[in-house]
Amino acid sequence: MTPRRRAALALATTSLAAFGLSACATADEPADTTDETTAPETSTSDGTTTDSGSSAYADGTYSADGSYTSPGGEETITVTVTLADGVIEDVEVENPETTNPNSLRYQGEFIDGIAAEVVGVPLDDVSVDRVGGSSLTSGGFEDALETIRDEAAA
Amino acid sequence: MPARLRLDAIGTRWSIDTQEPLGDEVVAAIRDRIDAYDRAWSRFRPDAAIAPLARAAGEVRMPQESAELATLYRQLHDVTDGAVTPLVGASLERLGYRADGVADTGLAPEAPPAWDDVLRWEGTTIRTTAPLVLDVGAAGKGQLVDLVGDVLDAHGIHDRVVDASGDLRHAGAGDQGRPTRVALEDPRALGHAIGVVEVEGEAFCASAGNRRRWAGRHHILDGRTGAPTDEVIGTWVVAERAMVADAIATALSFAPVGLLARHWSFEHARMYAGGQVEATGRFAAGLHVRKVAA
C-alpha cells in the first residue's frame, strides 16, 4: 500500500511542486506529463492529469533524489514525501552524502524550513509558475518533487 | 503545447519556455550565445577575454554587449557611490569565492580599488593600470537573459519566458498565453515565499545572499568596503529589461530606492535583516504572510 520507490533522476527544473504558493504542477507543464515515458505505471498519457483533482495521485510514501550545484561542488538531497488523499502529509529532506562542509549550514536551514510550509498543501494546488530568488538547494528539491509527482500519478 | 528547454550554463540552471518545442538550430544558437558570453566575461575561466586583466595591466577588446554593460555599470557605480562596481571581483576572491569553489580564507574584507584609479571601460574596450579581477555579476546574468531573448526573436520565437533560475524575462504571450507568476522566495527560509508577482512583457530578477554562501559569508559585497552586505537580505525587481532588473536587484542591497528611481524605472520588494519588507507597485499587492507550522 505504501510503495517506496527510489529514483535517481535526470535534473529538471520545475516550479516548486508542493507548496501552496508554488507548483506548476500538471497544468503548467503538459509537455512534461504527457511525454512521460520513464514511469510506465503513470497511465495518464492523454494528459487527463491536467484537469483531475488531488485523486490523481496514489497515496503512499515516495522518495527521490535531487541534486544541485553549489560553489563547493555537486550536492545531493533526498526528499521523502508521504501522500494521503492526494495531499502531502509529511515531507522529509535529508542530504545523505554531503561532503562539502560549506554546505552544511546552508542545507540545515533548508531542511528546517520545508516541513512547516508543506504540510497539508494539495499537490495540485497550482498557483505560480516559477520561483524568484530561488536558491541552489531549491533546485534539487524541485527535481526530487517532480519525480515523486510523476511516480505518484495514478 | 508549451515546451521547456533546460540548460546548465554559467553556473546556473536555465529554463527556456516556449509555446512549441524549439528546433535544433535555435537550441544550438542559444547554446552558442551563452557560451560566447561565458568565454568573454567569466572570471572563472582562464581563457576568458577578460582573464588577461587579472594577470597584468593592459587592454582587452570585448564583444558588442560590452558597451551597454559599461554604461550601466558606470551609472550604477556613480549613483551608489561605488557600492556597485565591477572591481569587486578581487574582494570576492579574497573572501574565498573562487573558480574552484569556495573556501574560508580567514582574510578580512578589503575594499576594491577606486574605478577612476585603475579602470577605463568605454564601449568594447577595457583598459587597466593594475591587475584587476573584473566581475560583472551584478548585471551580467540579466544581460544574458536579454541576449538569449534576442536569439529567440531572431528565430521568430516571440512568445516565451527565458528563466535563468529566477532571473527571467517574459515576452509576447509567454509560453502559456498569459503572464507568468513568480513566487518571491523567502531568503530566511528556503522553500517559502513571501509573495507572488505576475510578470508580462518584462523582466524579473532577484538577489539574495542565500544563493552563494560559505563560511558565514555570501557573494553580495559592498564596493565601498569589500565586505558582504548585511542590512538587506533579499531584493526582487521588475523592470523592462533583465539587465536592468538584475542590476537594480543588486543595487537595492546598498542604495536608497529614491536614488535608483531617479535613473531607472522599476518596481521592487526588499527585505531587511530583521524581516521587514518594503514593496512598491504590484509587489505591495502581491505580498502574503507565509504559512506557519501547525
HADDOCK unambig.tbl for C-alpha pairs under 7 A between the chains (distance, minus, plus):
assign (segid A and resid 21 and name CA) (segid B and resid 183 and name CA) 6.93 0.50 0.50
assign (segid A and resid 21 and name CA) (segid B and resid 193 and name CA) 6.84 0.50 0.50
assign (segid A and resid 22 and name CA) (segid B and resid 183 and name CA) 6.85 0.50 0.50
assign (segid A and resid 29 and name CA) (segid B and resid 2 and name CA) 6.96 0.50 0.50
assign (segid A and resid 30 and name CA) (segid B and resid 2 and name CA) 6.93 0.50 0.50
assign (segid A and resid 31 and name CA) (segid B and resid 1 and name CA) 6.65 0.50 0.50
assign (segid A and resid 31 and name CA) (segid B and resid 2 and name CA) 6.27 0.50 0.50
assign (segid A and resid 31 and name CA) (segid B and resid 3 and name CA) 5.71 0.50 0.50
assign (segid A and resid 71 and name CA) (segid B and resid 101 and name CA) 4.71 0.50 0.50
assign (segid A and resid 71 and name CA) (segid B and resid 102 and name CA) 5.82 0.50 0.50
assign (segid A and resid 71 and name CA) (segid B and resid 212 and name CA) 6.94 0.50 0.50
assign (segid A and resid 72 and name CA) (segid B and resid 101 and name CA) 4.57 0.50 0.50
assign (segid A and resid 72 and name CA) (segid B and resid 102 and name CA) 5.58 0.50 0.50
assign (segid A and resid 73 and name CA) (segid B and resid 101 and name CA) 6.83 0.50 0.50
assign (segid A and resid 102 and name CA) (segid B and resid 214 and name CA) 5.36 0.50 0.50
assign (segid A and resid 102 and name CA) (segid B and resid 215 and name CA) 6.24 0.50 0.50
assign (segid A and resid 109 and name CA) (segid B and resid 189 and name CA) 6.77 0.50 0.50
assign (segid A and resid 110 and name CA) (segid B and resid 189 and name CA) 6.56 0.50 0.50
assign (segid A and resid 110 and name CA) (segid B and resid 190 and name CA) 5.30 0.50 0.50
assign (segid A and resid 113 and name CA) (segid B and resid 189 and name CA) 5.16 0.50 0.50
assign (segid A and resid 113 and name CA) (segid B and resid 190 and name CA) 6.15 0.50 0.50
assign (segid A and resid 113 and name CA) (segid B and resid 191 and name CA) 6.73 0.50 0.50
assign (segid A and resid 114 and name CA) (segid B and resid 191 and name CA) 5.90 0.50 0.50
assign (segid A and resid 116 and name CA) (segid B and resid 292 and name CA) 6.42 0.50 0.50
assign (segid A and resid 116 and name CA) (segid B and resid 293 and name CA) 4.24 0.50 0.50
assign (segid A and resid 117 and name CA) (segid B and resid 192 and name CA) 6.64 0.50 0.50
assign (segid A and resid 117 and name CA) (segid B and resid 291 and name CA) 5.85 0.50 0.50
assign (segid A and resid 117 and name CA) (segid B and resid 292 and name CA) 6.78 0.50 0.50
assign (segid A and resid 117 and name CA) (segid B and resid 293 and name CA) 6.42 0.50 0.50
assign (segid A and resid 128 and name CA) (segid B and resid 181 and name CA) 4.77 0.50 0.50
assign (segid A and resid 128 and name CA) (segid B and resid 182 and name CA) 5.70 0.50 0.50
assign (segid A and resid 128 and name CA) (segid B and resid 183 and name CA) 6.27 0.50 0.50
assign (segid A and resid 129 and name CA) (segid B and resid 180 and name CA) 6.12 0.50 0.50
assign (segid A and resid 129 and name CA) (segid B and resid 181 and name CA) 5.18 0.50 0.50
assign (segid A and resid 129 and name CA) (segid B and resid 182 and name CA) 5.99 0.50 0.50
assign (segid A and resid 130 and name CA) (segid B and resid 181 and name CA) 6.56 0.50 0.50
assign (segid A and resid 130 and name CA) (segid B and resid 182 and name CA) 4.95 0.50 0.50
assign (segid A and resid 130 and name CA) (segid B and resid 183 and name CA) 6.23 0.50 0.50
assign (segid A and resid 131 and name CA) (segid B and resid 166 and name CA) 5.67 0.50 0.50
assign (segid A and resid 131 and name CA) (segid B and resid 182 and name CA) 5.23 0.50 0.50
assign (segid A and resid 131 and name CA) (segid B and resid 183 and name CA) 4.59 0.50 0.50
assign (segid A and resid 131 and name CA) (segid B and resid 184 and name CA) 6.23 0.50 0.50
assign (segid A and resid 131 and name CA) (segid B and resid 185 and name CA) 6.43 0.50 0.50
assign (segid A and resid 132 and name CA) (segid B and resid 166 and name CA) 4.09 0.50 0.50
assign (segid A and resid 132 and name CA) (segid B and resid 167 and name CA) 6.74 0.50 0.50
assign (segid A and resid 132 and name CA) (segid B and resid 182 and name CA) 6.13 0.50 0.50
assign (segid A and resid 132 and name CA) (segid B and resid 183 and name CA) 5.77 0.50 0.50
assign (segid A and resid 132 and name CA) (segid B and resid 184 and name CA) 5.15 0.50 0.50
assign (segid A and resid 132 and name CA) (segid B and resid 185 and name CA) 5.83 0.50 0.50
assign (segid A and resid 132 and name CA) (segid B and resid 205 and name CA) 6.82 0.50 0.50
assign (segid A and resid 132 and name CA) (segid B and resid 206 and name CA) 5.84 0.50 0.50
assign (segid A and resid 133 and name CA) (segid B and resid 166 and name CA) 5.75 0.50 0.50
assign (segid A and resid 133 and name CA) (segid B and resid 184 and name CA) 6.38 0.50 0.50
assign (segid A and resid 133 and name CA) (segid B and resid 185 and name CA) 5.29 0.50 0.50
assign (segid A and resid 133 and name CA) (segid B and resid 206 and name CA) 4.77 0.50 0.50
assign (segid A and resid 133 and name CA) (segid B and resid 207 and name CA) 5.93 0.50 0.50
assign (segid A and resid 133 and name CA) (segid B and resid 208 and name CA) 6.23 0.50 0.50
assign (segid A and resid 134 and name CA) (segid B and resid 165 and name CA) 6.51 0.50 0.50
assign (segid A and resid 134 and name CA) (segid B and resid 166 and name CA) 5.88 0.50 0.50
assign (segid A and resid 134 and name CA) (segid B and resid 185 and name CA) 5.89 0.50 0.50
assign (segid A and resid 135 and name CA) (segid B and resid 190 and name CA) 6.97 0.50 0.50
assign (segid A and resid 135 and name CA) (segid B and resid 210 and name CA) 6.69 0.50 0.50
assign (segid A and resid 135 and name CA) (segid B and resid 211 and name CA) 5.05 0.50 0.50
assign (segid A and resid 136 and name CA) (segid B and resid 211 and name CA) 6.11 0.50 0.50
assign (segid A and resid 138 and name CA) (segid B and resid 190 and name CA) 6.95 0.50 0.50
assign (segid A and resid 138 and name CA) (segid B and resid 191 and name CA) 6.37 0.50 0.50
